[in-house]
Amino acid sequence: MSNGNQYSDMSAEEQLTPTTRRENERRNIFEDVVAEENVFQFVGSTKGHTTTARSVIAKAYATQCLGDASETIIQQISKDRIGIAAKKQPPHQQQLTKPFDGPGRTVAQ
């Protein structure tokens, strides 16, 4: 008779996956991942490899994606983020020059 807790240290995937496959499987392991302010960061795989991440931090205005995604999806998220990030820049990073109309006339402030 088997104990129902014999697999308590293993995930459901590990219980169902043959040992030889787990040993040969490529894994990406990340620790202490930080996305600084106003950056796009992808942590994962575009080829379906298992990814493990722990202690993940995203600072202000950062876009951080974790997991498995295709190159096309990552590129689309990056393109979509460009417009959003430009609008949400902190005041110290926004354009400091005033727009001009013609030779040196300041547009309404």
N, CA, C and O atoms as a MOPAC input file, in Angstrom:
PM7 MOZYME 1SCF
protein

 N      0.84900 1    -1.17100 1     0.00000 1
 C      0.00000 1     0.00000 1     0.00000 1
 C      0.89500 1     1.23400 1     0.00000 1
 O      1.83300 1     1.31700 1     0.79200 1
 N      0.61500 1     2.18900 1    -0.87700 1
 C      1.47100 1     3.37400 1    -0.98300 1
 C      0.89600 1     4.53400 1    -0.19300 1
 O     -0.31300 1     4.65000 1     0.00700 1
 N      1.79700 1     5.37800 1     0.24300 1
 C      1.42500 1     6.58300 1     0.98000 1
 C      1.01700 1     7.65800 1    -0.02400 1
 O      1.73100 1     7.86500 1    -1.00500 1
 N     -0.08600 1     8.33600 1     0.18200 1
 C     -0.56200 1     9.36800 1    -0.73900 1
 C      0.35900 1    10.56700 1    -0.82900 1
 O      0.24500 1    11.34600 1    -1.77500 1
 N      1.26600 1    10.74800 1     0.11700 1
 C      2.17400 1    11.89300 1     0.13100 1
 C      3.55300 1    11.57300 1    -0.42900 1
 O      4.47900 1    12.36400 1    -0.24400 1
 N      3.72200 1    10.45300 1    -1.10100 1
 C      5.05300 1    10.06500 1    -1.55200 1
 C      5.64100 1    11.02600 1    -2.58300 1
 O      6.85800 1    11.03700 1    -2.76600 1
 N      4.82500 1    11.83100 1    -3.26100 1
 C      5.30900 1    12.77000 1    -4.27000 1
 C      5.20800 1    14.22000 1    -3.79400 1
 O      5.19900 1    15.13400 1    -4.61900 1
 N      5.13400 1    14.44100 1    -2.51500 1
 C      4.88000 1    15.78500 1    -2.00200 1
 C      5.94600 1    16.80100 1    -2.39600 1
 O      5.64600 1    17.99300 1    -2.47200 1
 N      7.18100 1    16.37000 1    -2.65000 1
 C      8.24500 1    17.29100 1    -3.04000 1
 C      8.32200 1    17.48800 1    -4.55100 1
 O      9.16800 1    18.24700 1    -5.02300 1
 N      7.47500 1    16.83200 1    -5.30700 1
 C      7.51500 1    16.92000 1    -6.76800 1
 C      6.25600 1    17.60500 1    -7.28400 1
 O      5.17500 1    17.43000 1    -6.72200 1
 N      6.39500 1    18.37700 1    -8.34400 1
 C      5.22800 1    18.99300 1    -8.97100 1
 C      4.46600 1    17.92400 1    -9.74200 1
 O      4.96400 1    16.81800 1    -9.95400 1
 N      3.26500 1    18.26700 1   -10.15500 1
 C      2.46600 1    17.33300 1   -10.94500 1
 C      3.17700 1    16.99000 1   -12.24700 1
 O      3.14100 1    15.84100 1   -12.68500 1
 N      3.82000 1    17.97100 1   -12.86800 1
 C      4.54900 1    17.72900 1   -14.11800 1
 C      5.68400 1    16.73800 1   -13.89100 1
 O      5.89200 1    15.83400 1   -14.70000 1
 N      6.41200 1    16.90500 1   -12.80000 1
 C      7.52800 1    16.00700 1   -12.50200 1
 C      7.04300 1    14.58700 1   -12.24200 1
 O      7.72800 1    13.62700 1   -12.59300 1
 N      5.87700 1    14.44400 1   -11.63400 1
 C      5.34100 1    13.12000 1   -11.35800 1
 C      4.99200 1    12.38600 1   -12.64800 1
 O      5.11600 1    11.16300 1   -12.72200 1
 N      4.55900 1    13.12600 1   -13.66100 1
 C      4.10900 1    12.51400 1   -14.90700 1
 C      5.18600 1    12.43900 1   -15.97900 1
 O      5.00400 1    11.74100 1   -16.97600 1
 N      6.30300 1    13.14000 1   -15.80200 1
 C      7.35000 1    13.19400 1   -16.80900 1
 C      8.40800 1    12.13800 1   -16.51200 1
 O      8.88600 1    12.05000 1   -15.38100 1
 N      8.78300 1    11.32900 1   -17.51500 1
 C      9.83100 1    10.33100 1   -17.28000 1
 C     11.13900 1    10.99900 1   -16.85100 1
 O     11.46300 1    12.09400 1   -17.30900 1
 N     11.88200 1    10.33400 1   -15.97300 1
 C     13.12600 1    10.87400 1   -15.43500 1
 C     14.12100 1    11.21400 1   -16.53400 1
 O     14.77500 1    12.25400 1   -16.45200 1
 N     14.26000 1    10.38900 1   -17.54600 1
 C     15.24700 1    10.65300 1   -18.60200 1
 C     14.94400 1    11.95400 1   -19.32400 1
 O     15.86900 1    12.68000 1   -19.68900 1
 N     13.69500 1    12.26400 1   -19.53700 1
 C     13.33700 1    13.51400 1   -20.21300 1
 C     13.67900 1    14.71600 1   -19.33500 1
 O     14.19900 1    15.71400 1   -19.83400 1
 N     13.39600 1    14.63400 1   -18.04600 1
 C     13.70300 1    15.73400 1   -17.13500 1
 C     15.20000 1    16.00800 1   -17.08500 1
 O     15.60900 1    17.16700 1   -17.03200 1
 N     16.01800 1    14.97000 1   -17.10200 1
 C     17.46300 1    15.15300 1   -17.02300 1
 C     18.02300 1    15.81600 1   -18.27700 1
 O     19.00000 1    16.55900 1   -18.19500 1
 N     17.42100 1    15.55800 1   -19.42800 1
 C     17.91600 1    16.10300 1   -20.69400 1
 C     17.24200 1    17.40800 1   -21.09800 1
 O     17.64500 1    18.04000 1   -22.07500 1
 N     16.23400 1    17.80500 1   -20.36200 1
 C     15.47700 1    19.00200 1   -20.71100 1
 C     16.28800 1    20.25900 1   -20.41600 1
 O     16.92700 1    20.36800 1   -19.36900 1
 N     16.25500 1    21.19800 1   -21.34400 1
 C     16.94700 1    22.46800 1   -21.12300 1
 C     16.08300 1    23.33200 1   -20.21300 1
 O     14.87600 1    23.46000 1   -20.41600 1
 N     16.71800 1    23.91900 1   -19.21400 1
 C     16.01000 1    24.76400 1   -18.25900 1
 C     16.71200 1    26.10600 1   -18.15100 1
 O     17.94000 1    26.18000 1   -18.18200 1
 N     15.93000 1    27.15500 1   -18.02500 1
 C     16.45300 1    28.49700 1   -17.79000 1
 C     16.11600 1    28.86000 1   -16.35400 1
 O     14.94900 1    28.82300 1   -15.96200 1
 N     17.12600 1    29.21200 1   -15.56500 1
 C     16.91000 1    29.55100 1   -14.16300 1
 C     17.44100 1    30.95600 1   -13.91300 1
 O     18.60900 1    31.24600 1   -14.17500 1
 N     16.56900 1    31.82900 1   -13.40300 1
 C     16.92500 1    33.22300 1   -13.13600 1
 C     16.65700 1    33.53500 1   -11.67000 1
 O     15.64500 1    33.10800 1   -11.11300 1
 N     17.56400 1    34.27800 1   -11.04700 1
 C     17.37200 1    34.73400 1    -9.67000 1
 C     17.75500 1    36.19900 1    -9.56900 1
 O     18.62700 1    36.67700 1   -10.29500 1
 N     17.10100 1    36.90200 1    -8.66900 1
 C     17.39100 1    38.31900 1    -8.42000 1
 C     17.32500 1    39.13300 1    -9.71000 1
 O     18.28300 1    39.81500 1   -10.07500 1
 N     16.20100 1    39.05600 1   -10.38500 1
 C     15.99400 1    39.76300 1   -11.64900 1
 C     15.36900 1    41.12700 1   -11.35700 1
 O     14.35200 1    41.21000 1   -10.66900 1
 N     15.97500 1    42.19600 1   -11.87800 1
 C     15.46900 1    43.54900 1   -11.65100 1
 C     15.28900 1    44.24900 1   -12.99200 1
 O     16.21500 1    44.30500 1   -13.80100 1
 N     14.09500 1    44.78100 1   -13.22200 1
 C     13.83900 1    45.63300 1   -14.38600 1
 C     13.90500 1    47.06600 1   -13.87900 1
 O     13.05900 1    47.48900 1   -13.09100 1
 N     14.89500 1    47.80300 1   -14.32300 1
 C     15.06100 1    49.19100 1   -13.89200 1
 C     13.90600 1    50.04400 1   -14.41400 1
 O     13.03900 1    49.54000 1   -15.12700 1
 N     13.88800 1    51.32100 1   -14.06700 1
 C     12.81700 1    52.22500 1   -14.48400 1
 C     12.73400 1    52.33300 1   -16.00500 1
 O     13.74500 1    52.44300 1   -16.69900 1
 N     11.50500 1    52.29700 1   -16.49200 1
 C     11.20100 1    52.58400 1   -17.89100 1
 C     11.93000 1    51.67800 1   -18.88100 1
 O     12.46200 1    52.15400 1   -19.88500 1
 N     11.95700 1    50.37000 1   -18.60200 1
 C     12.58700 1    49.42200 1   -19.51700 1
 C     11.60700 1    48.31300 1   -19.87700 1
 O     10.59600 1    48.11700 1   -19.20200 1
 N     11.91600 1    47.59600 1   -20.94300 1
 C     11.17900 1    46.39700 1   -21.33400 1
 C     12.10000 1    45.21500 1   -21.08600 1
 O     13.24000 1    45.20600 1   -21.55100 1
 N     11.61400 1    44.22200 1   -20.35800 1
 C     12.44400 1    43.06000 1   -20.05300 1
 C     11.62300 1    41.79300 1   -20.22500 1
 O     10.50200 1    41.69300 1   -19.72600 1
 N     12.19500 1    40.82400 1   -20.93700 1
 C     11.57100 1    39.51900 1   -21.10900 1
 C     12.45200 1    38.48400 1   -20.43400 1
 O     13.64800 1    38.40300 1   -20.71300 1
 N     11.86400 1    37.69200 1   -19.54700 1
 C     12.57800 1    36.61700 1   -18.87100 1
 C     11.84500 1    35.33800 1   -19.22100 1
 O     10.70600 1    35.13400 1   -18.79800 1
 N     12.49100 1    34.47400 1   -19.99000 1
 C     11.83300 1    33.24000 1   -20.35800 1
 C     12.47500 1    32.59100 1   -21.55100 1
 O     13.69400 1    32.62200 1   -21.72000 1
 N     11.64000 1    32.00100 1   -22.37900 1
 C     12.13500 1    31.24900 1   -23.52000 1
 C     11.24600 1    31.48300 1   -24.73000 1
 O     10.03000 1    31.63300 1   -24.60600 1
 N     11.86500 1    31.51100 1   -25.89300 1
 C     11.10000 1    31.56600 1   -27.13800 1
 C     11.06700 1    30.18800 1   -27.79100 1
 O     10.52200 1    30.03100 1   -28.88300 1
 N     11.64000 1    29.20400 1   -27.13600 1
 C     11.72300 1    27.86000 1   -27.70300 1
 C     11.02400 1    26.80900 1   -26.84200 1
 O     11.19600 1    25.61000 1   -27.06300 1
 N     10.24200 1    27.25300 1   -25.86700 1
 C      9.47500 1    26.31800 1   -25.05700 1
 C     10.25300 1    25.63900 1   -23.94300 1
 O      9.78900 1    24.63200 1   -23.40700 1
 N     11.41800 1    26.15400 1   -23.57900 1
 C     12.19000 1    25.57800 1   -22.48100 1
 C     11.56200 1    25.97400 1   -21.14300 1
 O     10.95300 1    27.03700 1   -21.01900 1
 N     11.71700 1    25.11600 1   -20.16600 1
 C     11.20900 1    25.40800 1   -18.83400 1
 C     11.97000 1    26.58700 1   -18.24200 1
 O     13.19800 1    26.63500 1   -18.30500 1
 N     11.24100 1    27.53400 1   -17.66800 1
 C     11.85800 1    28.71500 1   -17.07200 1
 C     11.43500 1    28.83200 1   -15.61400 1
 O     10.25600 1    28.71100 1   -15.28300 1
 N     12.40800 1    29.06800 1   -14.75700 1
 C     12.15300 1    29.29000 1   -13.34200 1
 C     12.76500 1    30.62900 1   -12.96700 1
 O     13.92500 1    30.89500 1   -13.28100 1
 N     11.99100 1    31.47200 1   -12.29600 1
 C     12.50500 1    32.77800 1   -11.86300 1
 C     12.06200 1    33.02100 1   -10.43400 1
 O     10.94900 1    32.67400 1   -10.03900 1
 N     12.96400 1    33.63000 1    -9.66200 1
 C     12.60200 1    33.94200 1    -8.28500 1
 C     13.25700 1    35.25500 1    -7.90000 1
 O     14.32700 1    35.60300 1    -8.39900 1
 N     12.60800 1    35.96700 1    -7.01900 1
 C     13.03200 1    37.30200 1    -6.59600 1
 C     13.07200 1    38.23100 1    -7.80900 1
 O     14.13500 1    38.68300 1    -8.23600 1
 N     11.89100 1    38.49900 1    -8.34600 1
 C     11.74100 1    39.31400 1    -9.54900 1
 C     11.14100 1    40.66100 1    -9.16300 1
 O     10.11000 1    40.71800 1    -8.49300 1
 N     11.79600 1    41.75700 1    -9.59200 1
 C     11.36300 1    43.10800 1    -9.23400 1
 C     11.24500 1    43.94700 1   -10.49900 1
 O     12.10100 1    43.87400 1   -11.38000 1
 N     10.18700 1    44.74100 1   -10.58800 1
 C     10.02800 1    45.69200 1   -11.69100 1
 C      9.86400 1    47.08100 1   -11.09100 1
 O      8.97200 1    47.30800 1   -10.27400 1
 N     10.71900 1    48.00300 1   -11.49300 1
 C     10.65300 1    49.37200 1   -10.98100 1
 C      9.63300 1    50.18000 1   -11.78500 1
 O      8.99500 1    49.64900 1   -12.69500 1
 N      9.48200 1    51.45500 1   -11.45000 1
 C      8.46500 1    52.32100 1   -12.04900 1
 C      8.53500 1    52.32200 1   -13.57000 1
 O      9.61700 1    52.40100 1   -14.15200 1
 N      7.38900 1    52.23400 1   -14.19600 1
 C      7.22500 1    52.31400 1   -15.64500 1
 C      7.91600 1    51.18400 1   -16.39900 1
 O      8.12600 1    51.29400 1   -17.60700 1
 N      8.26900 1    50.11400 1   -15.71900 1
 C      8.90300 1    48.97500 1   -16.38500 1
 C      7.82600 1    48.03300 1   -16.91100 1
 O      6.75300 1    47.90300 1   -16.32100 1
 N      8.12700 1    47.38400 1   -18.02000 1
 C      7.27700 1    46.32900 1   -18.55100 1
 C      8.09000 1    45.05500 1   -18.46900 1
 O      9.17500 1    44.96300 1   -19.04200 1
 N      7.56600 1    44.07500 1   -17.75800 1
 C      8.31200 1    42.84400 1   -17.55100 1
 C      7.42500 1    41.66700 1   -17.91700 1
 O      6.30800 1    41.54300 1   -17.41300 1
 N      7.91600 1    40.81200 1   -18.78600 1
 C      7.17800 1    39.62900 1   -19.22200 1
 C      7.95200 1    38.39200 1   -18.79000 1
 O      9.16300 1    38.30500 1   -18.99500 1
 N      7.25600 1    37.44400 1   -18.19700 1
 C      7.89500 1    36.21700 1   -17.74300 1
 C      7.16700 1    35.02700 1   -18.34100 1
 O      5.93700 1    34.98300 1   -18.35300 1
 N      7.92800 1    34.06300 1   -18.83600 1
 C      7.32000 1    32.85300 1   -19.33800 1
 C      7.79600 1    32.47400 1   -20.71600 1
 O      8.93600 1    32.74500 1   -21.09300 1
 N      6.91500 1    31.84500 1   -21.46300 1
 C      7.23000 1    31.33900 1   -22.79000 1
 C      6.42500 1    32.12600 1   -23.81300 1
 O      5.20400 1    32.22800 1   -23.69800 1
 N      7.09700 1    32.68200 1   -24.81000 1
 C      6.41000 1    33.45800 1   -25.84400 1
 C      7.19000 1    33.36800 1   -27.14800 1
 O      8.39500 1    33.11800 1   -27.15100 1
 N      6.49300 1    33.57100 1   -28.24000 1
 C      7.16300 1    33.55300 1   -29.54200 1
 C      7.87700 1    34.87800 1   -29.77800 1
 O      7.57400 1    35.88200 1   -29.13400 1
 N      8.82500 1    34.86900 1   -30.70400 1
 C      9.53600 1    36.10100 1   -31.07800 1
 C      8.54400 1    37.16500 1   -31.53600 1
 O      8.69100 1    38.34000 1   -31.20200 1
 N      7.53600 1    36.75300 1   -32.30000 1
 C      6.53900 1    37.68600 1   -32.82500 1
 C      5.79700 1    38.38600 1   -31.68800 1
 O      5.59500 1    39.59900 1   -31.73300 1
 N      5.40000 1    37.64000 1   -30.69000 1
 C      4.67300 1    38.22300 1   -29.56100 1
 C      5.56300 1    39.18400 1   -28.78300 1
 O      5.11900 1    40.26800 1   -28.40400 1
 N      6.80600 1    38.80300 1   -28.54400 1
 C      7.72900 1    39.68100 1   -27.81100 1
 C      7.93700 1    40.98100 1   -28.57500 1
 O      7.93000 1    42.05800 1   -27.97900 1
 N      8.12200 1    40.89000 1   -29.88500 1
 C      8.30500 1    42.09700 1   -30.69700 1
 C      7.06200 1    42.97600 1   -30.66000 1
 O      7.17500 1    44.20000 1   -30.60100 1
 N      5.87200 1    42.36800 1   -30.69400 1
 C      4.63400 1    43.14800 1   -30.66300 1
 C      4.46400 1    43.85100 1   -29.31700 1
 O      4.07000 1    45.01600 1   -29.27400 1
 N      4.75500 1    43.15800 1   -28.22600 1
 C      4.66800 1    43.78400 1   -26.89900 1
 C      5.63500 1    44.95200 1   -26.81800 1
 O      5.29300 1    46.00900 1   -26.28800 1
 N      6.83100 1    44.76700 1   -27.33700 1
 C      7.83500 1    45.82900 1   -27.31900 1
 C      7.36300 1    47.04200 1   -28.11900 1
 O      7.51200 1    48.17700 1   -27.66800 1
 N      6.79700 1    46.80700 1   -29.30000 1
 C      6.28600 1    47.91100 1   -30.13400 1
 C      5.12300 1    48.62100 1   -29.44300 1
 O      5.06000 1    49.85000 1   -29.43600 1
 N      4.20400 1    47.84700 1   -28.86200 1
 C      3.05100 1    48.43700 1   -28.17700 1
 C      3.49400 1    49.26600 1   -26.97700 1
 O      2.88500 1    50.28900 1   -26.66400 1
 N      4.53900 1    48.82700 1   -26.31700 1
 C      5.02900 1    49.50400 1   -25.11900 1
 C      5.66900 1    50.84900 1   -25.43400 1
 O      5.62200 1    51.75200 1   -24.59900 1
 N      6.25600 1    51.00900 1   -26.59600 1
 C      6.95600 1    52.24900 1   -26.94300 1
 C      6.05100 1    53.46200 1   -26.75800 1
 O      6.45800 1    54.43300 1   -26.12100 1
 N      4.84600 1    53.43000 1   -27.29400 1
 C      3.91700 1    54.54700 1   -27.16200 1
 C      3.45900 1    54.77100 1   -25.74100 1
 O      3.32500 1    55.91300 1   -25.30000 1
 N      3.21700 1    53.69300 1   -25.02200 1
 C      2.76200 1    53.80500 1   -23.63700 1
 C      3.87400 1    54.37000 1   -22.75800 1
 O      3.62900 1    55.26000 1   -21.94400 1
 N      5.08100 1    53.86300 1   -22.91600 1
 C      6.20900 1    54.29900 1   -22.08300 1
 C      6.53100 1    55.76800 1   -22.31300 1
 O      6.88800 1    56.47400 1   -21.36900 1
 N      6.41400 1    56.23500 1   -23.53600 1
 C      6.72200 1    57.63600 1   -23.83800 1
 C      5.77100 1    58.57300 1   -23.09300 1
 O      6.17800 1    59.65400 1   -22.66800 1
 N      4.51800 1    58.17500 1   -22.93300 1
 C      3.53100 1    59.00600 1   -22.24500 1
 C      3.70900 1    58.98500 1   -20.72900 1
 O      3.29800 1    59.92600 1   -20.05100 1
 N      4.31500 1    57.93000 1   -20.18800 1
 C      4.40300 1    57.76100 1   -18.74000 1
 C      5.78500 1    58.06100 1   -18.17800 1
 O      6.07300 1    57.67300 1   -17.04500 1
 N      6.63300 1    58.72300 1   -18.91200 1
 C      7.96600 1    59.02100 1   -18.40100 1
 C      7.86500 1    59.97100 1   -17.21600 1
 O      7.05600 1    60.89800 1   -17.22500 1
 N      8.67800 1    59.74300 1   -16.20700 1
 C      8.71000 1    60.68600 1   -15.08300 1
 C      9.15500 1    62.05900 1   -15.57300 1
 O      9.85200 1    62.14600 1   -16.58400 1
 N      8.77100 1    63.13600 1   -14.88500 1
 C      9.10000 1    64.49100 1   -15.33100 1
 C     10.57700 1    64.71100 1   -15.62900 1
 O     10.89900 1    65.43800 1   -16.56800 1
 N     11.48300 1    64.11300 1   -14.86800 1
 C     12.90900 1    64.32900 1   -15.10200 1
 C     13.39700 1    63.69400 1   -16.40000 1
 O     14.49500 1    64.00700 1   -16.85700 1
 N     12.59800 1    62.80100 1   -17.00700 1
 C     13.01400 1    62.16900 1   -18.25200 1
 C     12.25900 1    62.71000 1   -19.46600 1
 O     12.59400 1    62.37000 1   -20.60100 1
 N     11.25500 1    63.53700 1   -19.24300 1
 C     10.49600 1    64.07800 1   -20.36000 1
 C     11.32000 1    65.11900 1   -21.09900 1
 O     12.30400 1    65.64500 1   -20.58000 1
 N     10.90200 1    65.39800 1   -22.30200 1
 C     11.60500 1    66.37300 1   -23.12600 1
 C     11.61700 1    67.73300 1   -22.42500 1
 O     10.56900 1    68.24400 1   -22.02900 1
 N     12.80800 1    68.31000 1   -22.27600 1
 C     12.94100 1    69.56900 1   -21.55600 1
 C     12.87700 1    70.78000 1   -22.47600 1
 O     12.68100 1    71.89800 1   -21.99900 1
 N     13.03700 1    70.58700 1   -23.77500 1
 C     12.97200 1    71.71800 1   -24.70300 1
 C     11.52800 1    72.02300 1   -25.04000 1
 O     10.66800 1    71.14300 1   -24.98500 1
 N     11.26100 1    73.27600 1   -25.39100 1
 C      9.91100 1    73.67700 1   -25.76600 1
 C      9.77800 1    73.55700 1   -27.27800 1
 O     10.72900 1    73.83000 1   -28.01000 1
 N      8.60200 1    73.14900 1   -27.74800 1
 C      8.40700 1    73.05000 1   -29.19100 1
 C      8.33400 1    74.44200 1   -29.82700 1
 O      7.82100 1    75.38300 1   -29.22100 1
 N      8.84100 1    74.55900 1   -31.02600 1
 C      8.83600 1    75.83400 1   -31.74100 1
 C      8.04600 1    75.71100 1   -33.02800 1
 O      7.99300 1    74.64500 1   -33.64000 1
 N      7.43200 1    76.81700 1   -33.43300 1
 C      6.70900 1    76.89800 1   -34.69500 1
 C      7.46200 1    77.89200 1   -35.56400 1
 O      7.45000 1    79.09100 1   -35.28800 1
 N      8.10900 1    77.41300 1   -36.59900 1
 C      8.88200 1    78.31200 1   -37.45900 1
 C     10.19700 1    78.69300 1   -36.80400 1
 O     10.69600 1    77.97900 1   -35.93400 1
 N     10.75900 1    79.82700 1   -37.22500 1
 C     12.08400 1    80.20500 1   -36.73200 1
 C     12.04400 1    80.85000 1   -35.34400 1
 O     12.09300 1    82.07400 1   -35.22500 1
 N     11.95700 1    80.03800 1   -34.31300 1
 C     12.14900 1    80.53700 1   -32.96400 1
 C     10.94700 1    81.08300 1   -32.23600 1
 O     11.12200 1    81.70500 1   -31.18900 1
 N      9.73600 1    80.88900 1   -32.72500 1
 C      8.56200 1    81.36000 1   -31.98200 1
 C      8.05300 1    80.22400 1   -31.10600 1
 O      7.79600 1    79.12400 1   -31.59500 1
 N      7.90800 1    80.48800 1   -29.82000 1
 C      7.43800 1    79.46500 1   -28.88900 1
 C      5.93900 1    79.25800 1   -29.05900 1
 O      5.17200 1    80.21900 1   -29.12500 1
 N      5.53000 1    77.99600 1   -29.13000 1
 C      4.11400 1    77.64400 1   -29.20300 1
 C      3.54800 1    77.78100 1   -27.79400 1
 O      4.30900 1    77.73500 1   -26.82800 1
 N      2.24500 1    77.94500 1   -27.64800 1
 C      1.58100 1    78.14100 1   -26.34500 1
 C      2.16500 1    77.22800 1   -25.28200 1
 O      2.42500 1    76.04700 1   -25.51300 1
 N      2.36000 1    77.81100 1   -24.11600 1
 C      2.98200 1    77.05600 1   -23.01800 1
 C      1.95700 1    76.33400 1   -22.20500 1
 O      2.30300 1    75.65000 1   -21.24200 1

